[in-house]
Amino acid sequence: MALKQVNYKYLLVMSLMFILSSSSFSLLNYLNQQLLSHNYSKAQLSSALAKNSIIALTIKQKSAQKGSANWLNYTIELAKKQPEYAFLLAQFYQKKYQQTYEPQLINKIIFWYQQAIKLGSTHALTALANWYYIQEQLTQAENLLSPINHYSLEQAILYIKVLVDQGKWQQSLALIKRTSLNLSQSESGRLLLAQLNRYQIMPSDREQQAIVTPKCENTIQFFATRLADLAKTEQLIAQFQQHPLAGFVCFSPVRYIAKTELDCKAKTGEAIRCNEATWLTKANSIHSKYLGLLLPQGGANVHLGMIYLDSKDNVDVFAHEISHLLGFIDEYPLASHHQLCQQRQTNPFSYNIVTLERIYQGDRAKIRQQLLARIPWADQIKHDTPILQANANSPANTWLLGTPARYHKHVGVFPAETCAKGGVFAFKPLAYATQLRYNENPFPPVYIQLLNKNNHFFMPSFRYNLTLALAKQQTEHASLLGEK
C-alpha cells in the first residue's frame, strides 16, 4: 500500500511539471502574439519582459530615448542574440567616440562589432575592418578581410586599400584581377581603379612614370602614403592657389610612397621625424627643389628642404609650413633649446625675425643705422618711425630696441615671442599677430614685398637633407667600426 502511494505521488508531481512547462510555453506564445498584434496591456508587456521576450525587449528598446540607460540595457539584451542590435551598439559607441575621443569607448566599439560578427553579420565585419583601417591598424583589418571567399564591392575596395597602404603589391594585383568585374561595373570601383592608375601606385607603373617638373624656382614634390591622403594633398595644393604665397612655389604631380618604404616617427601631438637617408635610393626620380610628405598623423614641420604634414592639417597649416621653406620663422614661442634662440645673430637668417641685443648705448642716430643694416625689412621702415626708445632708469644715451606701441600700424621693430623660452631677444616687423603666429591669421602684404625683393632666405634643396643624412650614416658606421 505504501509503494502504491509513492508511485501515485511521483506521477502527480511529474504531471504538474509537464502542465506548468506546457502552460509557460503557451503563455509566452500567447503574449508574443498579443504584442505583435499591438493588442496588449501593460501587465502583458511586463510579463513578456520577465520571460525575456525578444518582441517585448524590442518594443521597450524602440520606445526608450536613444543613449539613455534603459535604451542601453534593452539594446544590450537584444544584442546577445540579434546581430543587428550588436551592430547598432558598435555604431552608437563609434559615433560617440568620434565626438568625444574617450579611449575607453574603443573596447566597446570592437567588442560589439565582434559580437555582431559572431552572430553572422557581414556588415559588422566590413565596418570593423574599416574601423581598423581608419585607425591605421592595417594588420587587424587584413586579418578580418583575408579569409573572405566572396567579396562584396565594399569589402573588395577596402581590402585593396589595406593592401596598398602596406605596400603589398602582388596581393593587391591579385585581388584587383579577382574582383575586376565588380570593380569595373560600379562607380566606386572605377574611381578606385582610376586612382591607382592616376597615382601610378604599383611598382611597374612607377618605373615607367613620366617625370613632370613645373618651371619655377621653388618646385615641391609631395608624396603621401594612403589613397585618401593623395587626394587630400591635391586638395590642399588646389586650395593653396588662393594664398598670397602661391606665386612663389609650384608643385609636381603628387606621388605615392608606401609607408613601409619610410622610416618615420609620427604621433599625434609630436613633430614628424623621419630618417631622411631612406630617400637616397629615390632621389634620382625626384626632380623638384623641395620634397613634401603627408602622413596619417604627426605634427607638421619643416626641416631644411623637406616639409612634413599631417592628414588632418588644413590649408592654413599647409601655407604656414610653405612659408618656412621660403624663409619665414615662427612668431610663436619656439622650444627653449631651438638653435635660433641660443645666441644673437651674426647675420640675418630670415625675412621676419631678428635676434639682437635689447639695450644699446651711444649716439641714437648712429645706432639706428647700424641696426637697420642688420634688419632684413629695414627698407620698409619709414625714416620717422622710431626703433629705439629712451630707457628712463638707465644712464644718458641708453636705448631700448623696439618701436613704441603708438606706432603699431607701422612697420617697425616689435618684440616677437619667437625666443621667449630661449636666451635672446627676438624682434619682428609688425606689431599684430600674423599667420606665422596663428595659422588662421592673414599673411601680411609686407612679407610678400620682402619676398619679391630677394630670395636670400629660401631653404636649401632637399638634397642638402640627404647629404646630411648620408654624412650621419657614415659617422655612425665609423663609430661602430671603432667600437669593434
C-alpha positions in Angstrom: 0.0 0.0 0.0 2.8 2.4 0.8 4.5 1.6 -2.5 1.4 2.5 -4.5 1.1 5.8 -2.7 4.7 6.8 -3.5 4.2 6.0 -7.2 1.0 8.0 -7.3 2.6 11.0 -5.8 5.6 10.7 -8.2 3.2 10.6 -11.2 1.3 13.6 -9.9 4.4 15.7 -9.5 5.6 14.8 -13.0 2.3 15.6 -14.4 2.2 19.0 -12.7 5.7 19.8 -14.0 4.7 18.9 -17.6 1.5 21.0 -17.3 3.4 24.0 -15.9 6.1 23.8 -18.6 3.5 23.5 -21.3 1.5 26.3 -19.8 4.5 28.5 -19.6 5.4 27.9 -23.2 1.9 28.5 -24.4 1.7 31.8 -22.3 4.9 33.2 -24.0 3.5 32.3 -27.4 0.2 34.0 -26.5 1.9 37.1 -25.1 4.1 37.4 -28.3 1.0 37.1 -30.4 -0.6 39.9 -28.5 2.5 42.1 -28.7 2.8 41.5 -32.5 -0.9 42.5 -33.0 -0.4 45.6 -30.8 -3.3 44.3 -28.6 -1.7 44.1 -25.2 -1.8 45.6 -21.7 1.0 46.9 -19.6 0.7 43.8 -17.5 1.1 41.6 -20.5 4.1 43.6 -21.7 5.7 43.3 -18.2 5.0 39.6 -18.2 6.6 39.1 -21.6 9.7 41.1 -20.5 10.0 38.9 -17.4 10.2 35.9 -19.8 12.9 37.7 -21.8 10.7 38.0 -24.9 12.6 39.4 -27.9 9.5 41.1 -29.1 8.9 42.8 -25.7 12.5 43.9 -25.5 12.3 45.3 -29.0 9.2 47.3 -28.1 10.8 48.7 -25.0 14.1 49.4 -26.8 12.3 51.4 -29.6 10.3 53.4 -27.1 13.3 54.4 -24.9 15.3 57.5 -25.6 18.4 56.6 -27.6 21.5 56.6 -25.4 19.6 56.5 -22.1 20.3 53.8 -19.5 17.1 52.0 -20.4 17.9 52.1 -24.1 21.3 50.7 -23.5 20.0 47.9 -21.2 17.4 46.8 -23.7 19.8 47.0 -26.6 22.4 45.0 -24.8 19.9 42.2 -24.0 18.8 42.1 -27.7 22.5 42.2 -28.9 23.2 39.0 -27.1 21.2 37.1 -29.8 20.4 39.6 -32.5 23.3 40.8 -34.8 21.6 44.0 -35.9 21.5 45.2 -32.3 25.1 44.4 -31.6 25.9 46.3 -34.8 23.8 49.2 -33.6 25.7 49.3 -30.3 29.0 49.3 -32.1 28.0 52.2 -34.3 26.5 54.1 -31.3 29.8 53.9 -29.4 31.8 54.7 -32.6 29.7 57.9 -33.1 30.2 58.8 -29.5 33.9 58.2 -29.8 34.1 60.5 -32.9 32.5 63.2 -30.8 34.5 62.8 -27.5 37.6 60.6 -28.4 37.3 58.9 -25.0 39.7 56.0 -25.1 37.5 53.6 -23.1 34.9 53.6 -25.9 37.3 51.8 -28.3 37.0 48.5 -26.5 33.2 48.8 -26.6 33.3 49.5 -30.3 35.4 46.5 -31.1 33.5 44.2 -28.7 30.1 44.8 -30.2 31.3 44.6 -33.8 32.9 41.3 -32.9 29.7 40.2 -31.2 27.7 41.0 -34.4 30.3 39.1 -36.5 29.8 36.1 -34.3 26.1 36.3 -34.9 26.7 36.3 -38.6 26.7 40.0 -39.6 28.8 40.6 -42.7 28.1 44.4 -42.4 29.8 44.3 -39.0 32.8 42.6 -40.4 33.2 45.3 -43.1 32.6 48.0 -40.5 35.1 46.7 -38.1 37.7 46.3 -40.9 37.1 49.8 -41.9 37.4 51.0 -38.3 40.8 49.3 -38.1 41.8 50.8 -41.5 40.9 54.3 -40.3 42.9 53.7 -37.1 45.9 52.7 -39.1 45.7 49.1 -37.7 46.2 47.6 -41.1 47.2 44.1 -39.9 43.9 43.7 -37.9 42.0 44.9 -40.9 43.7 42.4 -43.2 43.1 39.6 -40.7 39.4 40.2 -40.9 39.3 40.6 -44.7 41.7 38.0 -46.0 39.6 34.8 -45.1 36.6 36.0 -47.1 35.9 33.8 -50.2 33.4 36.1 -52.0 34.0 39.8 -51.6 31.3 42.4 -51.7 32.2 45.5 -53.7 32.7 47.5 -50.4 34.9 44.7 -49.0 37.0 44.4 -52.1 37.6 48.2 -52.3 38.5 48.3 -48.6 40.8 45.3 -48.8 42.7 46.7 -51.9 43.3 50.0 -49.9 44.5 48.0 -46.9 47.0 46.1 -49.1 48.1 49.2 -51.0 48.8 51.1 -47.8 51.0 48.2 -46.7 52.9 48.1 -50.0 51.7 44.6 -50.7 51.7 44.9 -54.4 51.3 41.3 -55.5 48.3 40.7 -53.3 46.8 44.0 -54.4 47.2 43.0 -58.1 45.8 39.5 -57.4 42.7 40.9 -55.7 42.1 43.5 -58.4 42.2 40.8 -61.0 39.9 38.6 -58.9 37.3 41.4 -58.4 37.9 43.3 -61.7 34.3 42.7 -63.0 32.7 44.1 -59.9 35.1 47.0 -59.8 34.6 47.9 -63.4 30.8 47.8 -63.2 30.5 50.2 -60.3 31.2 53.9 -59.9 33.2 53.5 -56.7 35.2 50.6 -58.3 36.0 52.6 -61.4 37.1 55.5 -59.1 39.5 53.3 -57.2 41.0 51.9 -60.5 41.3 55.4 -61.8 43.2 56.5 -58.6 45.5 53.5 -58.8 46.3 54.5 -62.4 46.5 58.2 -61.7 49.0 57.9 -58.9 50.9 55.1 -60.6 50.9 53.1 -57.4 52.1 49.7 -58.5 55.9 49.4 -58.8 55.8 48.6 -62.5 53.8 51.8 -63.1 56.2 53.9 -61.1 59.2 52.7 -63.0 57.5 54.0 -66.2 56.3 57.2 -64.6 56.8 60.2 -66.8 58.7 62.9 -64.9 56.8 66.2 -65.0 58.6 69.1 -63.4 56.9 72.5 -63.5 59.1 75.5 -64.4 59.7 77.7 -61.4 62.4 78.3 -58.8 60.8 76.6 -55.9 59.3 73.3 -57.1 57.8 71.0 -54.5 57.2 67.2 -54.9 54.7 65.9 -52.5 54.3 62.3 -51.5 51.5 60.5 -49.5 51.2 57.0 -48.1 47.4 56.4 -48.5 45.0 56.7 -51.3 42.8 59.1 -49.4 45.9 61.2 -48.5 47.0 61.5 -52.1 43.6 63.1 -52.8 43.9 65.2 -49.7 47.3 66.6 -50.7 45.9 67.5 -54.1 43.0 69.3 -52.4 45.4 71.3 -50.2 47.5 72.3 -53.2 44.4 73.5 -55.0 43.2 75.5 -52.0 46.7 77.0 -51.6 46.4 78.6 -55.0 44.4 81.4 -53.5 47.1 82.2 -50.9 49.5 85.2 -51.4 52.4 82.8 -51.4 51.1 80.7 -54.3 53.1 82.7 -56.8 56.4 81.8 -55.2 56.1 77.9 -55.4 54.8 75.3 -57.9 54.0 71.7 -57.5 54.9 68.5 -59.3 52.1 65.9 -59.5 51.5 64.2 -56.2 53.1 60.8 -55.9 52.5 57.7 -53.8 55.0 56.0 -51.5 54.3 53.1 -49.2 54.7 53.7 -45.5 56.8 50.6 -45.4 59.4 52.3 -47.6 59.8 55.0 -44.9 61.4 55.2 -41.5 59.3 57.8 -39.7 58.2 58.5 -36.1 54.8 60.2 -36.3 52.5 60.5 -33.4 49.6 62.9 -32.8 50.9 66.0 -31.0 54.6 65.3 -31.8 56.6 66.7 -34.7 57.1 64.2 -37.5 60.6 62.9 -37.6 62.0 60.7 -40.4 65.2 59.0 -41.2 65.8 61.1 -44.4 68.5 58.7 -45.6 65.7 56.4 -46.9 65.2 58.9 -49.7 68.7 58.4 -51.1 67.5 55.5 -53.3 64.6 57.5 -54.7 66.4 60.9 -55.2 67.1 60.2 -58.9 63.3 60.1 -59.6 62.6 63.4 -57.9 63.3 66.5 -59.9 62.0 69.2 -57.6 63.8 71.5 -55.3 61.8 70.6 -52.2 60.2 67.4 -51.0 57.0 67.1 -49.1 55.5 64.2 -47.2 51.9 63.9 -45.9 51.4 61.2 -43.3 48.3 59.9 -41.5 49.3 61.6 -38.3 52.1 63.7 -36.6 53.0 67.3 -36.1 53.6 69.4 -39.2 57.1 70.9 -39.5 59.8 71.9 -42.0 63.3 70.5 -41.8 65.6 72.4 -44.2 64.3 71.4 -47.7 61.7 68.9 -46.5 58.1 69.6 -45.4 56.1 67.2 -43.3 52.3 67.4 -42.9 49.5 65.5 -41.0 46.5 64.3 -43.0 44.2 66.3 -40.7 46.1 69.6 -41.4 44.1 72.3 -43.3 45.2 74.8 -45.9 46.2 77.3 -43.2 48.7 74.9 -41.8 49.9 74.0 -45.3 50.5 77.7 -46.1 52.3 78.2 -42.7 54.7 75.4 -43.5 55.3 76.6 -47.1 56.3 79.9 -45.6 59.1 78.2 -43.7 60.5 76.8 -47.0 60.6 80.4 -48.3 62.5 81.8 -45.3 60.0 82.8 -42.7 60.4 81.9 -39.0 57.6 81.2 -36.5 56.4 84.1 -34.4 55.1 81.9 -31.6 57.5 80.7 -28.8 59.9 78.1 -30.1 61.3 75.4 -27.9 63.9 76.6 -25.4 66.6 74.6 -27.0 65.9 75.8 -30.5 69.2 76.8 -32.2 67.9 80.2 -33.4 67.3 81.2 -29.8 70.7 80.1 -28.3 72.7 83.2 -29.3 72.2 86.5 -31.1 72.5 86.6 -34.8 75.8 87.3 -36.6 74.0 87.6 -39.9 70.3 87.9 -40.8 68.7 84.5 -41.2 65.0 85.2 -42.1 62.7 87.8 -43.5 60.6 88.3 -40.4 62.7 87.6 -37.3 66.0 89.0 -35.9 67.7 88.2 -32.7 69.5 91.3 -31.4 70.6 93.0 -28.1 67.8 94.6 -26.2 69.9 97.6 -24.8 72.3 99.9 -26.6 74.3 102.9 -25.6 75.7 105.8 -27.6 74.6 108.1 -30.4 71.0 107.2 -31.3 71.2 108.0 -35.0 74.4 106.0 -35.5 73.0 103.0 -33.6 69.9 103.2 -35.7 71.9 103.0 -38.9 73.9 100.1 -37.6 70.8 98.2 -36.6 69.0 98.9 -39.9 71.9 97.2 -41.7 71.2 94.0 -39.8 67.4 94.1 -40.2 66.1 92.5 -43.5 62.9 94.7 -43.6 64.8 97.9 -43.0 63.6 99.4 -46.3 60.0 99.0 -45.2 60.6 101.2 -42.0 59.8 104.9 -42.5 62.5 107.3 -41.5 60.3 108.9 -38.9 59.3 105.5 -37.3 61.5 105.1 -34.2 63.1 101.8 -33.5 64.9 102.9 -30.3 63.3 104.2 -27.1 64.8 106.0 -24.2 65.4 103.9 -21.1 64.3 106.2 -18.2 66.0 104.3 -15.5 69.4 104.0 -17.2 72.3 106.4 -17.9 72.0 109.0 -20.6 72.2 107.8 -24.3 71.0 104.4 -23.3 68.3 102.9 -25.6 65.9 100.0 -25.7 65.4 98.4 -29.1 61.8 98.4 -30.1 59.2 100.6 -31.8 56.8 102.3 -29.4 53.3 100.9 -29.2 51.6 104.0 -30.7 53.3 103.1 -34.0 51.5 99.7 -34.0 50.2 100.3 -37.5 53.6 100.9 -38.9 56.4 98.6 -40.0 59.0 98.8 -37.2 60.9 96.6 -34.8 58.4 94.9 -32.4 59.1 92.3 -29.7 58.4 88.7 -31.0 57.5 85.7 -28.9 59.8 83.5 -31.0 62.6 83.2 -28.4 60.5 83.9 -25.3 61.7 80.5 -24.0 65.3 81.0 -25.1 68.2 83.2 -24.1 67.9 86.0 -26.6 65.5 88.7 -27.6 63.7 88.4 -30.9 62.0 91.1 -33.0 59.6 91.2 -35.9 58.4 93.8 -38.4 54.7 94.1 -37.4 53.0 94.6 -34.0 50.0 92.4 -34.8 49.9 88.6 -34.9 50.3 87.2 -38.5 49.9 83.7 -39.9 53.4 83.0 -38.5 51.8 83.3 -35.1 48.4 81.8 -35.7 47.7 79.7 -38.7 44.3 81.2 -39.4 45.5 84.8 -39.5 46.3 86.6 -42.8 49.7 86.6 -44.4 50.7 90.2 -44.4 51.5 92.1 -47.7 54.7 93.5 -46.2 56.1 89.9 -46.1 55.2 89.4 -49.8 57.1 92.6 -50.6 60.1 91.2 -48.8 59.9 88.0 -50.8 59.6 90.0 -54.1 62.8 91.9 -53.2 65.1 88.9 -52.8 65.5 85.2 -52.2 68.2 85.3 -49.6 66.5 83.1 -47.0 65.0 80.3 -49.1 65.6 76.9 -47.6 68.2 74.7 -49.5 67.2 71.9 -51.7 66.0 68.6 -50.1 69.3 67.1 -51.4 71.1 69.0 -48.7 69.0 67.0 -46.2 70.2 63.8 -48.0 73.8 64.9 -47.8 73.4 65.5 -44.0 71.7 62.1 -43.6 74.4 60.3 -45.6 77.1 62.0 -43.5 75.3 61.0 -40.3 75.2 57.4 -41.6 78.9 57.3 -42.4 79.7 58.8 -39.0 77.6 56.2 -37.2 79.2 53.4 -39.3 82.7 54.6 -38.5 81.8 54.8 -34.8 80.6 51.2 -34.9 83.8 50.1 -36.6 85.8 51.9 -34.0 83.9 50.2 -31.1 84.8 46.8 -32.7 
